[in-house]
C-alpha cells in the first residue's frame, strides 16, 4: 500500500528524467549489465508514466567510492554490497535504504600460499586483498570468520593483514609470483580466474561457510530523499531487476554475451558459462539474503550503532513484499 501511495504522491511530478547508477566490476553485477543493454529501467519507467528516462551507468572499483559519491550527491543510485548499505543506513539514520537485491553469489577467500589452509595459518606478513578496508562485505566476512576461529575478542585479528585493492588489481597481484598480495577475498569472476590460472591457488573459505547460506552481494540502494522524489523511477528499478534476473535464468548464454560486451571481460563465453555452473553461481535473487546475520555482527562489534529490528528497516517499503532475511 505504501508503494502504491508513493506512486501517486505529488513528488512524482518532480521526478528526474536523467539518473546515474554506479556498480563495481564483476559478474555479481550481471543483472545491471542486462538492464543497461536492454534499457530495462527506461522501459519499466515508461510503463509507469515516466517516458524518455535517461540512465547513465558507471563502474567504480570499490563500494567505498560508490557510497562516497552517493552521499556527495554525485550519483543517484549505487549497486554494491550489503555492508555498505548497512553502514550508510546507520550513518544517515535511515537516510539511505535499499531498493532491491540482485545477486547472492559466493565470495571466496583464495590464497596462493601453500602454507595457508585455514585462517590460523596466516602470519603477520601475509597480505589479504579486499575491495575496501574494514567496511566492504569481504572485510566484514573476514572479521566474522576470525571471531569464529580465534574467539569473540579476536574479530579484528586479521584486519592488519588486509590491503585495499579493487578486484581487477587484486587478481593481477595474485598472478604475480613476486607480488606482496598472496590472498584475495574475491568475487566472481575473479575467484574463478584465480583458481584456474594462478599457480597454487586454493580456497581457504567462502561466504556460505561463514553465513550458513546465501548472502546478498549486490543490491541497488539510494537516499530516501531521492526515493521520495522519484517513486516511479525506484519502482522501475525494482521491476527491471526482476526482468533481468528472469532473462539471465532463461537465456544465460545471451546474458553472458551482454556481460562480455559491456565489461570487455577477456574471459571466453565458454569459461564464464562453466563458471556459472559452479555451486551457488546462479543465485540471482531479488529478496535480500542473510543480511540480518550481517547486521547482527556489525552491531555486536559496535560498527552499527542501531540494530535493525528487521531487514525492512534498511530497505524501502516498496521491497517489503519480498521474502527477505
Secondary structure, 3 states (H helix, E strand, C coil): CHHHHHHCCHHHHHCCCEEEEEECCCHHHHHHHHHHHHCHHHHHHHHCCCCCCEEEEEECCCHHHHHHHHHCCCCCEEEECHHHHHHHHHHCCCCEEEEEEEECCCCEEEECCCCCCCHHHCCCCCEEEECCCCCCHHHHHHHHHHHHHHCCCCCCCCHHHEEECCHHHHHHHHHCCCCCEEEEEECCCHHHHHHHHCCCCEEEEEHHHHHCCCCCCEEEEEEHHHHHHCHHHHHHHHHHHHHHHHHHHHCHHHHHHHHHHHHCCCCCHHHHHHHCCCCCCCCCCCCCCCHHHHHHHHHHCCCCCCCCCCHHHCECHHHCCCCCC
